[in-house]
């Protein structure tokens, strides 16, 4: 039986509704609305969308803040100790 190759183009959606953005981040909607610092884009008629790139940047920043091998982690620890 011959092998067949298919080429399917897929264009991911970049702007997400609030509920989609919460799901993308793996969060409950209420928690997402409370905790997400990414600024939404507001279109006409109160259509709110979140840019996936902004969400990714926020998530990447969260990982840096808890990675003990990162400079950001140790700088934040130093700031915390000296702010008291």
Number of C-alpha atoms within 10 A of each C-alpha: 3 4 4 5 6 5 5 6 6 6 6 7 8 10 17 18 15 17 17 14 21 20 14 13 17 10 15 11 16 10 10 17 15 8 10 16 11 16 12 18 14 11 9 6 6 8 11 15 19 21 17 18 12 15 20 14 12 16 13 11 12 11 13 15 17 13 12 12 10 12 12 15 15 15 12 13 13 11 10 10 9 8 6 5
